[in-house]
Amino acid sequence: MEPYTRPFWESLRDGTVLIHACESCDERFFPPSPICPHCHSTDVDWAETTGRGTLYSFTRTHATATAFDDELVIGLVELADGPKLLAPIDASYDALEIGDDVRIEAAEYDVEHDRGWLEGYPFFAARPLD
Amino acid sequence: MQMYIIRSGLLYHIVPDTTTPAVAGIGTVPNGTHSVPERDLALRVVRDALEDASLELSTVDGLYMPAPRPWTPQGFFSTYLLHVLGLEVDRSLEVSTGGTSGGNAFHSAVSDIRDGTVETALVLAVERNSIVETTGPYFDYILKSFDAEFESPIGMTVPAAYAQSMQRYAYEYGIDRGDLADIVVKNRENGAANPNGLFDESPSRDDVLDARLIADPIRLFDCPAPCDGAAAILLTADDVDESSSPQIAVDGTGYHHTASHFLMSRETSITELPAVRRAANTATDRAGVSIADIDVFEPYAPFPHIEAIVTEELGLAERGRGVDACLEDHTAPDGPFPISPSGGCLGRGHPPMVTPLLNYVEAVKQLRGTASTQVPDAGRVLTTAEHGHVNGVTATVFATEV
């Protein structure tokens, strides 16, 4: 059995952010799942996005798990296509404001954190758009 | 007698409980650092609760507790404890649902007493945070509570989740970040008066706003301080009257979990906590009262904006006005709806598995008239416990028996 989310990571490596679309209720959702969390239909499929969205909220940590830098800028991104997702923000904390235009893009993952079967795949980050 | 309520235009049939559980006894140790095994803390609070209730240990036929944290040296804790106590029970369980673990353990005991499965339930919680390195292993453990594939690799922390709801709350409602500090000061002042609390004094508003950053804009005193603690509560069927302490009825319980995990809400803003509203409504309906009938609130509110939002969800303040409720002293011990006169987890320290039970203990003390910051003539108290970013909530109504 294949991990259900593998197409997300394969596509991300090729530069496209995928989410999920429900053919029954037409909602878009994330994370990808074979059951729509809005109407519980199983008539769901992958949908391409531009990765573009706006910053819904954000923070900067000053201490976290061992493998990570103490200071991490993290935010919630509301994609133009609907769902929100949490992402590292590739920007200085002081430069950010809620509502900023950002884009989710593939990002090299160099933290010594065990991602299991995803070792070797890129992760993603939100980058501000000018 | 048939009982009905009308909600949202629909008629609901209420099946009355045949038995209303009562709190027969309580036992706690002060929040702090305890350099003895969890076993010793557990046995101490069990002994004290039995003494408070004037009950023999042999009457206990149910044991309910939050599952001890993974760094607790003793595994299979409830089984081990039954052996040490020489106690046979008809039900025992360890619950693991984050911050609601103690609440769900307590509610399970309440259900079992209501339906007659057990007659005397021992609800117990014990936790030592002084034995875990907060700089490494604790954060590694916390990381696993986020989406392991899409969120944990970011390096998330619990304050980093609450920081984003604080940031958004201030943005949506134009909240002055400085005003949130007054909620911390109110709770720390109440906590300083609580002999079982962690702190002897309160920081000033400026101290709160100048403290070191934890996750912007959350600073040190905005966070509940992890500590060691333990509590035991004995519940009995109300027709069993063997105790010498005044009995307090558990009049209503409610639980709700929204379809969200930490910040991943869909239709609802992260500045709303609908599970609080739903659980509290269920608990007050079951108790046959409304929020206006509650004299004291002891919620599980681990950050100041969460207390403000809980105030809104309970209908005590309009959306976005929860901070004003504190600024205008409405939530003070002598205000119209006192919130956390015990200090709550911000003011008295926070062993998360124990905190829900400490809220129950404070409810019992208010109703006995023995609280450290007593609300005069308190007759009903509502407490909550929450899971994660308050998407799962237990609510409990306690009342003096009349």
Interface residues (C-beta under 8 A of the other chain):
Chain A: T5 F29 P31 P37 H38 Y56 S57 F58 T59 R60 T61 H62 A63 T64 A65 T66 A67 F68 D69 L72 I74 G75 L76 P83 K84 L85 L86 A87 P88 Y93 I98 Y109 V111 H113 R115 L118 F123
Chain B: T135 G136 F139 D140 I142 L143 F146 D147 E149 F150 E151 S152 P153 I154 G155 M156 T157 P159 A160 A163 Q164 S165 Q167 R168 Y171 R212 L213 I214 A215 D216 P217 I218 A259 L263 M264 S265 R266 I270
